[in-house]
Amino acid sequence: MSEAFRPSARLRHRGEFTVVQSRGRRVSGRFLTLLGHPNTVGHDRLGIIASKRVGNAIARNRAKRRLREVFRRAGAPAAPSLDLVAVARTELTTAPFTAVAADFQAALGKLRGAR
């Protein structure tokens, strides 16, 4: 994936989130819950949910920045492309970045391997 988190790599509309949440598979990790549903775009797309349970606005924005960076570093998909929705947990904001990245990769691996 490129250096930026481009609009083509994002889930941007409520309908896209709803499809993933209703029809997708769910994998829970320590710092996040990842939902995935196959798409026809040809590359992975990410949507992030950081509710007020995560913390105040500063904590929610930090969680979203960290998840975007983990997704950006994940690289190109090896298997079918997915629409992903990452639901942040409170611990994500204070956890080491490497632990968050490993948790995301493990959840993504489970989603891809379950097909």
C-alpha positions in Angstrom: 0.0 0.0 0.0 1.2 3.5 -0.6 2.5 6.0 2.0 -0.9 7.7 2.5 -4.2 6.3 3.7 -6.0 7.2 0.5 -9.8 7.6 0.2 -9.9 4.5 -2.0 -8.6 2.5 1.0 -11.4 3.7 3.4 -14.9 2.6 4.1 -16.6 6.0 3.9 -20.4 5.4 4.0 -22.7 4.0 6.6 -24.0 1.4 4.2 -20.5 0.0 3.7 -20.0 -0.4 7.5 -23.5 -2.0 7.8 -22.7 -4.6 5.2 -19.5 -5.7 6.9 -21.1 -5.7 10.3 -24.1 -7.7 9.3 -22.6 -10.2 6.8 -18.9 -10.3 7.8 -16.9 -12.5 10.0 -15.8 -11.3 13.4 -12.4 -12.0 15.1 -11.6 -10.6 18.5 -8.2 -9.6 19.6 -6.8 -8.1 22.8 -6.8 -4.5 21.5 -9.5 -4.6 18.8 -12.2 -6.5 17.1 -11.9 -7.0 13.4 -14.8 -7.7 11.1 -14.2 -8.7 7.5 -16.3 -9.2 4.4 -15.0 -9.9 0.8 -15.2 -7.0 -1.6 -14.8 -6.7 -5.4 -12.6 -3.6 -5.4 -9.4 -5.6 -5.6 -7.7 -4.2 -2.5 -8.5 -4.1 1.2 -10.4 -1.2 2.6 -10.6 -0.2 6.3 -13.3 1.5 8.4 -12.7 2.3 12.1 -15.1 2.5 15.0 -13.9 4.2 18.1 -16.8 4.8 20.5 -16.8 7.0 23.6 -16.0 3.8 25.6 -12.4 4.2 24.2 -12.1 7.5 26.0 -12.3 11.2 25.3 -11.7 12.7 21.8 -8.0 12.7 22.2 -7.9 9.0 23.0 -10.3 8.1 20.2 -8.3 10.0 17.7 -5.1 8.4 18.9 -6.7 5.0 18.5 -7.8 5.8 15.0 -4.4 7.1 14.0 -2.7 3.9 15.3 -5.2 1.6 13.5 -4.7 3.6 10.2 -0.9 3.2 10.5 -1.1 -0.5 11.3 -3.3 -1.0 8.3 -1.1 1.1 6.1 2.0 -0.9 7.1 0.2 -4.3 6.6 0.9 -4.0 2.8 -0.9 -5.5 -0.1 -3.3 -8.4 0.5 -2.1 -11.9 -0.3 -5.6 -13.4 -0.5 -9.0 -12.1 -1.6 -9.5 -8.5 -0.8 -11.6 -7.6 2.2 -13.6 -4.7 3.6 -12.5 -4.4 7.2 -14.1 -2.7 10.2 -11.8 -2.3 13.2 -13.5 -1.7 16.5 -11.0 -0.1 18.9 -10.8 -1.2 22.6 -9.7 1.1 25.4 -6.3 -0.7 25.8 -5.4 0.2 22.2 -4.4 3.7 23.1 -1.8 2.8 25.8 -0.5 -0.5 24.3 2.9 -0.6 22.6 2.6 -0.1 18.9 4.2 -3.4 18.1 1.7 -5.3 20.2 -1.2 -3.5 18.4 0.3 -4.3 15.0 0.8 -8.0 16.0 -2.8 -8.2 17.3 -4.1 -6.7 14.0 -2.0 -9.0 11.9 -3.2 -12.1 13.9 -6.8 -11.1 13.5 -6.4 -10.4 9.8 -4.7 -13.7 9.4 -7.6 -15.5 11.0 -10.0 -13.7 8.7 -8.1 -14.6 5.6 -7.5 -18.2 6.7 -11.1 -18.9 7.5 -12.2 -18.8 3.9 
